[in-house]
Each structure stands twice: as C-alpha cells, then as structure tokens.
Amino acid sequence: MRTEIDEAASIARAWINRNFVRTLNVAGPRQSEDAAIYADTYTLLTRILLEPQAPFNPGATDSDVSEELALGVYEQAMENWRHWDNIRWLVPNWYYTFAAAVATFAPKTVGSLQAAAGMILIVGILSIILLRRLDHYHCRTIAQTNASLNVLLKPGVKRSAIKIELPFSLSGWKIFFTATYWYQITIFVLIISSFAVALNWDDAAAKLETFLAKDATAGG
C-alpha cells in the first residue's frame, strides 16, 4: 500500500530526473515550529535516495546507496554532536565566571548585592535549562543515528565501525556518573543559594550592614 510519503517521493524523483538536478536545497519550517517536519523530511529523502534509480547515484546498487547515505547520516550527526558537546562543557565555565565576576565586582551595597543575587539566580536557571536541552539533543542524536544505521547497513564490520557507542550515558541512572550531572548540581546549588539570599534579604542585609560597619570601624 503506497503512502503519501511514497507518492511524494515518486513525484520528487521524477522532477529531479526530468530537470537533471544534481544539487538540491532542502528548506522549510524548523522542528520547533512543526514537530513532525524532521521525521517526515528525513523519511522522504530516504525514500528518494534509496531507490535503485536514485538521481544522485546513477547506476549504483541498493547497497552502495545505503552505505553512502549511512556515512552522510553519521557525519552530520557527529558534526551536530560535537557542536552541542562543546557548548555543554562551556556553559558551566561561563556561568561560574559570570557568578564570580558579579560577586566580586558588585558594589558592596544592599541594593547592588541584591541585584547581583538576582542576576546569578536568573542566569543560573537559564544555564540549567540550556544544559538539560543539550542533554536531550545528545541522547536523541545518538539514538536516531544508531537507529538509522541499523536500517541502512547490514550487521557486520561496517555498521559496528561507525555506530556511536560512548563510555558514558546522559540518560537514566548512568548520568549520575558523569561530570555533566555534577556540573549541573553545582549550578543548582548556586541557584538555591541566590534564591535563599533574595528570599531572606532583610536578614542578609542586616548582617551585611553590621559587617560593613565593623569593617569601617576597623579601617578608621
């Protein structure tokens, strides 16, 4: 039974062959705007490229096309994964540097320190949200890539060689044994500390004024 995707693939393949297309630009809405667009587009392109008469591989066998497509899927996944992995490591360092700079250089007045605590709190929340999304992208990329490789390549050396297998996992209980998890915990602690200061600001302000008064007395 032919599906809408199969019909669309046939139409697209005929159009590509008729116009001798060799470079094809694929554009459209983002996945955030249309949750199903990535899967539908991926399935459509796979249908087009895996046909024996695929326009980009004239005369190629199914096996040749599958291997070529598998390598393309793997390379794209690794490029995305490296990009997200770099950001995942940089975010905690950015946040620690920001928090230290704000705490160090903020004027030692009640209003300034209150604003500093608020900034550390807000940026910390944004950092945690970003890190959790990066964890999700990481796990989804690996799962989707390996699933595609299982479909495109037969079991054997080639599939084993390019299948993504890491010594750690950012999903399930295994995440507790990663540096990523503990980085997020330290950021969360700073968020809670900043929130506690803001929540109990009257008490914190009184202690600060006492400290500053003693410091001024000692300096005089």
Beta strands, then each sheet from edge to edge (+ up, - down):
end
